[in-house]
Amino acid sequence: MLADVTAQTPARGGGRGARERLAATAAKLFYRNGIHATGVEAVIRHAKVSKRTLYQHFSSKTELVENYLRTLDESGTPMERLLERTDLAPRERLLAMFDASPVERFRGCPFHNAAVESAGTWPTVDELIRAHKRRFAERLVALAAEAGAADPYALGHQLLVLFEGAAALATTLNDTAALLHARSAAAHLIDGATVRAPA
């Protein structure tokens, strides 16, 4: 869901707003093409700035990657943001994160993608990823409690495993059907774990 994860990059030259333009361009390219496949030259070219301008704002490609992940951590990924919908009951919010429209190329979770690319070689990036996933797990546990789960910790972590696995498979196969199947399984998990009042 590339269009949702990254903002469109303004087609402007250098000057004011260069940092934001560089950050948005890097995010778009990192998510679409991969971090290793995206060099600083590509970021510079697409952002329409000079190399000097880039290094005035970001000391290295690693700092660009860290900024990309921190920004996503603050805003949440599009699928994670569905957990915050106030128009849905807790059960439906938990299920909504599995909703994904078919796209030409499904890229899944940017944090998972970054973890695979890092493979333990970027300690600061890895810590950003782990911290984000821990907070995501905590959010799922809290929402499982709101939904009335007898054991919110267990349900939250089961849903986390189901979501992460389905998103990874959907990315591998470039087919969001994996998320639809996971949604059905999640509904059974939630219903089985939810405390119901006696009839």
N, C-alpha and C positions, 0 to 999 in steps of 0.2 A: 504494500500500500504506500508506494513511494510518494505520491502526491500529498498524502496526509502527514507523512513523517517530516518532510522538509518544506520550508517555505520557498516560494519562487525567488530566484535571484534577480534583483533589479539590474537592468542593462544600463549601467552608468559607469563613468570613468572614475578616476581616483578622486581624492578629496574627502569631504565629510561623509561619514557613514561607511568608510572603507572597512573598518573592523567588522561591522554587522554584515556587510556584503561578503567579506571573506568567510566569515563564520557560516553564513547561509549557504554559500557555494560549496564549502568543504563538506557541510552536512549532507547536501544533496548528492554530491559525488561519492562520498564515503558510503552512504546508504545504497545508492544505485549500483556502483561499480565495485565496491569493496575498498577497504582502507589501504591494503598493500598495493592494489592496482591504481590507486590515485596518488600521483606524485604532486609535489608542490607546484610544479610548472603547470599542471592542469588546473589547479586551483587558481593560480595567478591569471591564467589565460581566460578562464570562464568568469572570474570576478572582475576582469578588466582593470587590473592594478599592476604596479611594478613589483619586482621581487623585493625591492627596498621597502615598499609599503607593507608588504606581508610581514617582513621581519621587524618592522616597527611595532607591529601589533601582536605577533606570535613569534616566540623565539625559535620554534622548531615545529616540525610536523606533529610530533608527539603532543605538543601543547595544543595544536589544532584539534587533535583527536580527543584530548581531555576536555576541551571546551565543548566539542560536539556532544559528548556523553553527559557532561554536567548540565547542558541546556536541556537535553532530553530528560534527564533525571528530574529537573525542576518542573518541567511541563507534563511529564509522563508521555509514554508512547500513545498513539491513537487508540489502540485496543485497550490499554490500561486505563485511559481516561474514561472509558465507558463505565468503569466501576463508580464513577462520581456522579452519574446521572441521578438527579433527585426526583425525576418523574417516574422512576421505576422502583419496585419493591426490591429488597435486598437479594432475594432469590433470582429475580430477573436481571439484576445488575451483575451478579456472578456469571450468569449465562451469557450476558451481552458481550463479555470479553472474547467469546469464541466466534462472534459474528464477523465475517470477512467477506466482502464482495469479491467476485472473481476479477482478477487483474491480469494484464499481459505477462507481468513477471512479479511473482510474490517474493518479497525479500524478508518477510518475517520480522523477528525481533532484532533491532539494531544492537542491543546489548549482547545477545547471544552471538550474533555475527562477529562482533568485536572480540568476544572471548575466544572464539574459534581462531580468529586471525592472530590474536596475541599469543595463544598457546603458552602462556606463562612468561613471555619475553618482555612484557611491558608492565612492571609491578604497579605503577600508579594507575594505569588503565584498568588492570585486573581488579584493583581495590575499588575503583569507581563502580565497576560492573557488579562485584559482590555486594557492595553496599546497596546498590539499587535493587538487586534481587532480594536482599533481606527485607528491605522496606516494602517491596511488592508482596512478599510472603506475609508480613505483618498486616498489610491492608486486607489481604484475603482472609486472614484469621479473624480480623475485626468484623468484616462483612459476613463471614460465616456465623459469628455470634449474633449479629443483627438478624440473620435469617432464621435463628433459633436452633442452631446445631447443638447437639448434646455435647460434642467434643469439637469446639471450633478450631483448635490447633490442628487436629487430625484432618478435618475436612479442608481447611485452608491449604494445608500442605499437599493433600491429595489433588486438589484442584490446580495447584501450582505445577505439580509434576505433569498432570494431564495437559494443561495449557502449554507448558514449555515443550513437551514432546510433540504435541500436535502442530505447534507453530514451526518447529524444526522440520518435521516431516513435510508440512505444506511447502516450506522453502525448498527442501530437497527435491520434491516431486513437481514443484511449481503448480500445485493444485490445492485449492483451499478446501476441498472435500474433507481432508483430514480434520479440519477444525469443525466441520459440521458433525462428523462422527464423534469427535470429542465433546461437542456440546450435548449430544444425546447421552453420552456416558456421564457427563457432569450432572445432568438433570437427575439421573438415577442416584448418583452419589449424594446430591443435596437432599433429595426426597428421603433417602434411606437414613441420613444423618440428622434430619430435622426433627426437633421435638414437636410432637403433635398433642394438642389438648385432648383428653378423653372425650369420646362422643357422648 
